[in-house]
Every structure is written in C-alpha cells, then in structure tokens.
C-alpha cells in the first residue's frame, strides 16, 4: 500500500529543540483488527524495535538522542507536539490520533498527550540498534544549544517504520541547514 503521511514541520522554540525533519502521521495504516501484536510485527519489519506499550503521558518532554514512533492500538488522543514544559501551548501543534494511526517523531520533538480516552494505548518503537531514549523536559535553565547539537547528530533510521527503505520518511528526512528556524 502507498500511504502518504501528513507532515508537520516545527520551528525550534525556546525550550524544545524540535528538528528540521517533519513529524509524520500515517492515518489508519495498522493491520486490522488492530492489536498490540499485529501493530508491533507491522512496525518492526523495517528496522524499528518496540520498547514498550503506554497510554496517556501528559508531561511535555522530548528525546534528544533518538527518533520515536507510536502505533496507536486503542482509543484516541490529542497530542501536542513542538513544546517543552516551559513553552506556551500555542507554540506547538495539536494532532488528533486514532486507533490505527502511526506517528513518527524525529529526535528533539517536544510531545505529550493533552487529552485521551481512558482506553488510549500505543506501542512505542525506536530505530533498531539505537540508544535507549532519554527524556528531557524543556525547562528554563537547560542547555538548549547542547541539546540542539545532540538532536542534529542523531542518525537517520534504516527505514520508514510503515513503508521501509522506499518510504516517505527516507525522502522527507533530508537535512537542510535552513529548515529549522532558531528560537
């Protein structure tokens, strides 16, 4: 199948480094019926590894050292992307996620769930062979320059989690020094 993702380009802001690469959202791409096992198998076939299953996480955070992928297996959530803890909510973007959707967050992308149904659940995957994620909160006093440099040095994944080596991620995640505006 040839799913085309929605793309969301985020500017760097004061407390979340974000990334030159866009956030990708694939709608209704997980195999039916959507289950944890089927979603995991589907997303792991392109060199991504499941590291856990989670629900609503309302704390704004980002991972400066690794890219992240969610496969929504139950419920729905309104996710806020692009903000650290001390950024105003309107500095980011709200994205509605439903069962069957996949969102791919490039390293450094601030994210959290603003509201979710009680049954909201997703599998979390990271590029195979990559480091364990490290969560940063994006608060006053953080060394934003060092975090931005770390984000900029995270290697590309081996494939798009939905469509592999020929997938849109491999074409859209091309570094451009002018793609990210400074805070």
N, C-alpha and C positions, 0 to 999 in steps of 0.2 A: 504494500500500500504506500501511497505517496502523501503522507500527511505534511502539511506546511504549518510550521509553528507561528503563533503570534510572537512578535518581537517587541521587547521593551528596552529601549536604551535609557540608561540612567546617568545623570551627571554625578560627579563626585560632589559630596557636600561636606559640611564641617566635621561630621562625626562618623560617617560611613564612607570608606574609600570607593565602594562600588567598583565598576570595571568598564573598560572600553567595550567588552563583549556584551551583547544584549542578553537579557533574561529571555528564555524561550518557553512558550507554553503550547503543548500539543493537546488538543481537545479530543476527548473520547477515543484514545488510541490504545488503551489497555484491552487485552483479550477478554471476551465475555464467556461465562459470567466472571466478573471481576472478583478475584480472590487474592489473598496475600501471596500464595504460591505461584499462581499464574503471572501476576504482576512482576514478581521477583525474577522468575525464569525469563520473561519477556525482556526486562531491562538489563539483566546480567549478560545477555548473549552478545553484547557489544562492548565488553571490557569495562563494565561498571560492577561494583560489588555492594551488596546490601550490608549495611552496618546496623540496622535496627528498624523498628516499627514504632511510630509515635502518633500522637494526636495533637491537640491544641497546644501550641507553645506561644504564649503571649508576650514573652520577653524579646525585645528587639536585640538582635545580635547579628554577627557576620563571621564568616570563616576566612581569614586572610591567607590561609595556606592550602586550600583545596576547593575544588568545584563540588556542587551538590545537586542531586536530582531527587525529586519526590514523585512517587507514583501513588495517586490518591485511590485508596481501595474501599473507602466507605465515607459516607457523609459529604459535607461541604464546608468550605472555609473562605473567609475573606482575608487574603494575605496582604500585608503591607510590605512593599519592597523599596529599598533605597534609603532607609533611615537608620541611623544609630539611635541609641537611647535618648540622647540629648538633642536630637533634631526634631523640628516641628513635623507633625504628621503630613502636612501639605507639601513637604519637601520630597515625599515619596509617591508611590503609585499603588493603588488598591487593585488587586486582581482576584476575581472570584474563581475558586477551584471547586470542581465537582468530581464525584466518583468517575474514574476512567481517565482523568486528566493527568498529564505529566508536566511538571515544571522543572526547568534546569536553571540553576542559579550559579553564575560564574563566581569565582573566588572574590571575596570582598563585598558581595551584595548584602546589604542590610535586609533583614527579613524577620517577620513574626506573623502570627495569626491574630487578627483583631477580634473576630468572632467566628465561631464554628458551631456546627451541630454537635450534639452530645456523642454521636457515633463517628465523628470525623477521625479518620485513620489513614496513615500513609506509610509506605516503605521508603526509607532513606538510603540512597546509593551514592557512592563516590567512585572516582576513577580507580580501576584496578591498579594495585601496586603503589598507590599514593599514600601520603601520610594520614594519620588519624586527625580528624578535624580538631581545630582549636577555636573556641568561641570567644569573640571579643564583643563588648557591649556598645562601643561607640560613645563613650562618655568624655566629659571635659577632662583634660589633662593627659589623654592618650597621645602617644607619639604618632600622629596621623601620617607624617612624612615617611616614617619607617614602615607603617602598615601599608601604605600605598605602594612602596617599593616591593614589599613582600608579595602583595597581590599581583603586581606586574610581572613577577618572576615565576608564577605558578604555571607549570607546563600544561599544554593542551591535552585533553583526554585523547585516547587512541581512537575513539569513535563517538558518534552521536548515540545516546542511550536508546533512542527509538528506532533510528534507521541506519546505524552503523557508520562505516567509513565514508559512504557516499551521502550521508545525511546532511541536512541544512546546517547543523552546528559546525561542521567542518568547513563550510563556506562562509558562514556568518562570523565565526570567531577568528577573524584575521586581525592581527594587531595593527593599529594605526595610532601613531603618537598624538594625533589631533582629535581622536574620537572621544576622549574624556575631558570634559572641562574641569578646571580646578575650582575648588571651593573659594 
